[in-house]
């Protein structure tokens, strides 16, 4: 379970004011001294993340956040980072105390706006003489069930765990759902360039191969230059061909008529994001001119390679099509503008490093601001002229 990628884990964030016991709770949930515990307000200065396995929930990431009422000199910057945690939060735990309710109600309201399943608890019940009254007050304010806990003594922890587990998403998403079935032969065409770690496959390839094996499919892997040989070994065409998006054109030329073609980037765009919106967003290319502005967003923060797809190849293709003066901004990792309106189009990577909640929060920001958004795989298929012959859903 420790080898499960962070992007595939359920992200559980703990919110509350300074000294609400968030760090003690994280340590209690993980069974480790993950966060520093102190009576000094503002001890947790940045979000702290710990991967773990929670019985009944599976692979998770527990996130300890700075206090919601942090009034220190850097408090506003810390609050901004705490707010960013909501972009990736699958389940929120909001801790109330007897110190007030305004900050807690604000974060709870934001969770509800974002439709984040939330568990509400009153902390420090080992210290609060009239905690029953506090619990009743919070239940009235939040109009829901409130769990009374003490992370220090363990009181109420089992009820809290059960409430967190009850928030687990009901549906289990699959990368290749609807694209293939047990017994199908799937050809994976995988360029192995300098961006891939030596001796290893990149994460989308690993995850896809493992899922195909789990589903009873028969994956066959090759590089683009050996695709013809790989096809020749088969008695009949593969039901599905999955390729790296940058090899679309070459792979399409060799694709048997009976085989369905898609890409790792498209599969992950569908798995993590909103493929229908990405497919609609690519239509914005019709209005792109040399004076347009495009944002390319990558989930990872790797050092750019000579032929990096997002930072080198895609900008080169776009400028060749629309003009060398085309303005292209590139961001990586957590960097993503709050205001997307200066852009005519946002192009996002397959986001194998982000959880689905994080991708959807970015998609929703673009949708609300009326900015077209698409994905590497979709736009490369469109620029190659084969989008109508590539399966996206």
N, C-alpha and C positions, 0 to 999 in steps of 0.2 A: 504493500500500500504506500510505502514511502517513495516508491519510484513513480507514482502517479504524477503527471505534469501538473503544475500549479493551475494551468488554464482549465484543467478537467476537474478541479476540486470545487466544492461548494464553499463560497466565501461568506463567512459569518463575522460580522463586525460588531464590536461592543462600543456603545456610545453612552456618555454620561458626563457629569460635571467633574471638576478636579476633586480627587479624593473620594470618588463614589465607589471605589473598589474595583475598577475595571481591570487593572493589572493583576490584582489578587484573583479575580474571576478567571482571567485568561490562564493564569498559572494553575488554578484548580481544574479547569476544563482539560488542559493539556497534560496535567500531572508532572509539569516541569517548571523550573524557575525561568520562564521565558522573558517576563517583563520585570523591571525593577520596581519594587514596592516601597513606597515611602510616604510619610505623612506630609511631606513638603509638596505644596500645590505645584502642578506643572512639571512633575518628574518625568512623565512620558511626553517627550517633545516632538516625536514623529510617530506615525503609525508603525506598529510592530506586527509582523506577520509570522505565524507559525503553522506549518503543515502538520496535520495529525489525522488519525482515524477516530471517528466518533461512532461508537457502537450504535447501530440502527440507522446511521446516516451515511457512513462510508468515509471516503477521502474528503477532507475539508481543510480550509485555511481559516484559522482564528486570527482576527485583526484587533489589536489593542490600539485605541485612538487617543489623542490628547483630549484634555478636559474641555467640555463645551463652553465653560465660563472662564477660560484661560485669559487672565488680564495682564500677563507679563508683557514685556516689551515686544516679544515675537509672537504674541498670542494671535494676532490677526492672520499672520502667515500660517500658523499651525491650524487655525480654524479652516483656512482655505484648503489645506491638505486633508483635513478631516472630511470636509464636504466632498472632495474628490473621491474619497473612499466609497461614497454612495454610488458612484458610477459602476463599481465592480461588486457591490454588496448583493448577495443572493438572499441572505437572511440577516436582519438587524436585531440586536438585543439592546434595548434602551433601559438604562438603570436610573431610577428615581431615588432620591434620598429625602431627608426632612429639611433640606437646605433651600428648597424652592422648586418651581416646576416650569418656569418660562423657557429655559434653554432646552429642557427635555421635550416639551411640547412642540417646540420649533423643529427639532430634528425628527420627531415623530410625524409631524405634518408633512415634512419633505419626503419621508419614507412612504407615506400614503399617496402622495402625488405621483411618486415613481412606481407605485404598486409593489413595493418591497415587503414581503412577509415579515412581520415584526413581533417580537416577544417583549412584553413589558414586565419589568420586575422592580420591586422596591428592595434596595440593598441595605446592608448594615443592620439587619433586624436584631442582631445580637447586641447592638448599642442603643437602639431606639426603644425607649420604654413604652411609648404609645404607638408602636408600629401598625397595629390593627387600624387605628384611625388614619394613619398615613396611607395604608393600602386602600382603605375605603375612599379616601380623597382622590387618589390616583385613578381608581376604577371609575369614579364619577367623571373625572376629567377626560379619560381616554375611552370611556364607554366600552370597555372590554375587560377580559380577565387579567388580573395582575398576580404575579408570583412573588411571594415573600422569600428572600434568600439572605444567607450570610456566606459569602465565599470564604471567610476566615474559618468558620466552624463546619461548613459543609451543609448547613441546614437549607432545605429547599432545592438543593442542587439536582436531585433526581427529577423533580418536577420541572426544573428549568431545562434539563436535557431532553425530557419527553416533549416539551413545548417546542424546542428547537427542531427536533426530529419530525414533529408534526408539520413543520413548514417546508419539508423537503418537496421539491417539484415532483409532480405526479408522473410526468412523462419522461421516458428515457430516450434521448435523441441519438440517432445513428448517423454517421458520416455518409454512408452509402445507401441509406434507406430509400427504397423505391427504384434504385438503379440496378440492382442485381439480387439474386436469390441463391439459396443453397444449391451447389452443383454447378453454378456458372463459372466459366473461365474468364478471368479478368487480367488483361495485360496492363501492366504499369510501366510507362515509359518515363524514366527518371534520369535526367542529366545529372552528372556528378561533377559539379564545378568547384571552384576554389571556395565558394561560400559554404559548402558542406564540410563539416568537421572531418578530418582525415580518419578513415576507418569506421565512420558512422554514417547513418542516414539521417536526414533532417526530420524533425518531429512529424510533419504532416504525412510523410511517407511511412514512417514507423507506425503511426496510429492507424492509418488506412489499411496497411498490410495486416496488422493484428486483428482489426475488425473483420476483414474479409475471411481470415482463418477461423475466427470465432463463429462467423455466420455460415461456415461450411462451403465457402467459395474456394476456387482454385486459382490463386494469384500466380502470375508469371511476370518476372521483372526483367527489364533490359534498359540499356541506354539508347538514345535516339539512333545512333549509328548502327545498332544491332537489331533494330526493330524488324527489318525484313527477315532476318534469320530467325528471330523469335516467332514470327507469324508462320514461317515455313515448318516449324516443328509441330504445329498444331494440325490435327485432322480436320478441324472446322474452325471458322473465325471465332474469336473471343466475343462473348456477349457484350462486354464492356471494355473500353480502353480509357485509362486515366493517364493523363500526361501533365508534365509541368507546362504552365501556360506559355512560357517563352518558346516552347517547341511546337506550338499548335500547328503552324503552317506545314512543317516537315512531316509531322505525324498524320495530319489530315490527308496528305498526298498518298500515304501508304495504307490508310485505313480501309479495311474491307467494307463493302457496301452494307453488310448485315450487322456490323458492329456499331454500338453507340459510343460516341466520343464525348468526354468531359475532361475537366482538369482538377488537380488538387485544390487550386485556389477557388474554383467555383464550388466544389464540394464543401470546403470549409466556410465559404461565404454563406452557403445555404445552412450549414450546421451551426454556425455562430451568429449569423446575422439575418438580414431580410433580403433574400435573393430576388424576390419580386421587385422590391424597390431598387435594388442594384441594377436589375435588367432594364427597368424604366429609366433609371438615372443616366444610363449610357446614351440615351437619345439626346442628351445635352450636347453631344459632339456635333450635332447638326448646326449648332449656333456658335461653336468655338471659332475664334479668329485669332490672329497674331496678337491682338490687344487684350485677349482674355487672360484670366488669372485662374490657375489650377492649384489645388492643394493635394499633395501626395502624402498619405499618412501610413506609417509603418508601426506595427505593434512592438517589434523588437528594436534594440538599440545597438545592433552589431556594427563593427567598423566596416565602412563601405568597401566592397571589392571592386576590382577593375571593371567587371561586367555585372555589377549589382543590378537586379531587375528593377527595383523601385527608384534607386538613386541615379542610375546611369542609363539602362536600356530604355525604360519607359519614357523618361524625359527626352531621350534622343529620338524615339519614334514619334512622339507628340510634336516636337519642334520640326521634324522633317515633314510632317503632315500639315501643320498649321503655321509654320514660320519660326525662324530663330528668335524672334522677339517675344515669343510666348512666355509669360511670366509663370514660373513654377516654384512654389514653396514646398519644402520637404520637412516633415516632422517625424520624430521617432519616439517610441516608448510612451510615457505618460503625457508628453507634450501634444496638446490638441487645442486649438483656439476655442474660446468660449463663443466668440463672434465669427461665424462662418460666412456672413453675408458679403464680404469683399470677393468671395470666390464664385466663379461660374460653374465649377465642378470640383467635387472631392472624390479622390480615388483612394480607396482603402485596400490594404493588403488582405490576405486570407485570415489574418489575426489568429494564427495557431498559438500565439503566446498569451492571448487574452481569454478570459472566460466569456461566455455568451452574454452575460449581463453587461459587461464592459462594452462589447461591440454594439449591442442594442442601444445603449445610452448615447453612443456617438451617432448612430443612425437616427435616433429620435431627435437629437439636436439639429441635425441637418434638415430633417423633415419639417420640424417646427419653424425653422428659419427660412424655409422655402428654397434650400440649396440642393441641387442635384448631387446624389452620391452614388458611386458605383464601386466596383471591385477590380483588382488586378486581372483576374481570369476573364471576367466579363468584357472589360475594355480591350484586352489583348485579342480576344476572339472577334470583337467588333472591328478593331483596327486591321485585323487580318482578313476581314470580309467573310468570316465563316460562322458568325454568331447564330444565324438561323439554322446552322447544321450541327451545332453543338448543344448537347442537352444541359439545361441549367436547373430543371426541377423534375 
